[in-house]
């Protein structure tokens, strides 16, 4: 169609449109043969070249929210491949002669692993054009398919990351693999496990001891009650996850979204969930008896005791008075892991199960310090107290005085030297706490504890307790006849309970979500929290200690696997600040992601979800979708070098749309139409095309090779060498392209549907006249273009015109 009769139409833009997410698509690169001579008639001309090609597609595998993460080593759009999850590959348009797999990074991951037991990443050929790729180590990989007919090398990038799912969303196979690995780390010593599974193995016993050493320090708690809580436990979760993966490299640690267990007043789902995943114990335990003999607990051993054959001598520093690996203040003489489900029958807003509202309040905090302080309480800590609970001869009065209050006060009294723990207990020597004064000495306790400046700095609420509440606490703490017990979850020995491990990834996920919806919330310096307009401290134990473990520069007590600046996953202890920075989805450096950032059961989260750029992908995402399937087609002999071409940043700025945003599909209907960023598609190489409608965008996505402009969208007449304005011919260089700006209203679509642009109406007419007279300017322009891009790193990186145009009315 004659372009003089075509006007570039600006379509009205709706103010309600939101910028759509970039859609990654497969780009077909074609290799031309020697052109045939054209006939004298435009309508009867032969093909300028015979084009052959193929396209490669890959399907995500693992079900993670990769769209939410920006990873520093990203090289364009990638397909998610969880370790051990087979990615389906397919080449359309040609058979495959050879499949290849390579790691993009320069070095191997320096992560302890199970050695020879670890499967090798591989591509398995399933047919002439089908294959599956299975990866086993986190990283960035390239899959290549060499076509049989043309020798074209097609490739795509696979991003291998572990995917943490909610425990109820795991498949049956995923849940079974997790529980089997969990049983191994709970029943196999570290020494034996390293023999069987490699240096990355660690037993639960060793991890419990390290948790006890950090939490049972008489001067302070290095892992809790301070700003280091989240980073310390995220590192602990990562180290535990690595132990599971030493046994089975496909296992990812799940998270337990406990807000799903308490919507309204219904807690039935907790009792239903618990036996299946990590043992028994329901909220209907009227006798306060230990209920932990169901499900997973049936396979778990008893807690190790000093003097037992399997007791490691190095554990002796972390035992209670009975010799068990328990908190010093947990005087439970029973060998089984204890779980009592509840707080003497009392539940209020302080001790109740976390709801959506408590997590919403965490997300509404204004600074990082406030967020880190708050999540230790109602969004998380009450789960520990409800699951661990208080049992046996539990005085209801103790519950009414607030069991959570009592539990923390026992620790504080112990750390202040007001309560002493027995050193040795046995069947012939019953144990109880020893107070320096009797519970009846109200005046002494008031002066030395309830009104003490040190105690009030740690627990300001002490000043508000009634005399009756104080007496209940003191009678329980100091009375020799007390026989109450609390479960493992309520103390520093909580990692013994299998439900401990999926708890803290829930908070890690909440932190990542906070970063997504409020990226500027962390502007307040570490350690300064605006809490009722007064500065806060790094930890609550500051009056008694230096808050070791809670400063920004303090190392976490555990090793974390992270992506270093060289693009390699390494393992070391990060500082608290490094740990939180590595978990920032905007510059993500950890080796796992979360499956979803949805809270469908939390109705008041919907406005927060809408605030995340690209959240529409989350809403329409399914595990088998291929919306994020980037494909890169390469001519192998041109892809060995890496270089930068002269025109980069001038005529082909990646920040601008191709052909000033004109809809390249609409040209096939004879219309020069402006597209919108709402309907954007980005090709490999970061070139963006705009479309005037979703329908045109979707047409382009199916077969982009049919619609991308030929010759990069530069002037076909100028590239042919026949243009008197640009008579350079085969002497053209890439830096000359700025001398060939085009007018997007001067275009031509030939009988093959190929789109060409010109610097204006005159250039277009001279070009078409030459073709009608038998001069094949398409052949010469194509030859010059291929010569110009020959030295580019890859054919698919061929530049597109985004910034060199004559002025025209958009």
Order of alpha helices (4+ residues) and beta strands (2+ residues): beta-beta-beta-beta-beta-beta-beta-beta-beta-beta-beta-beta-beta-alpha-alpha-alpha-alpha-alpha-alpha-alpha-alpha-beta-alpha-alpha-beta-beta-alpha-alpha-alpha-beta-alpha-beta-beta-alpha-beta-alpha-alpha-beta-beta-beta-beta-alpha-alpha-beta-beta-alpha-alpha
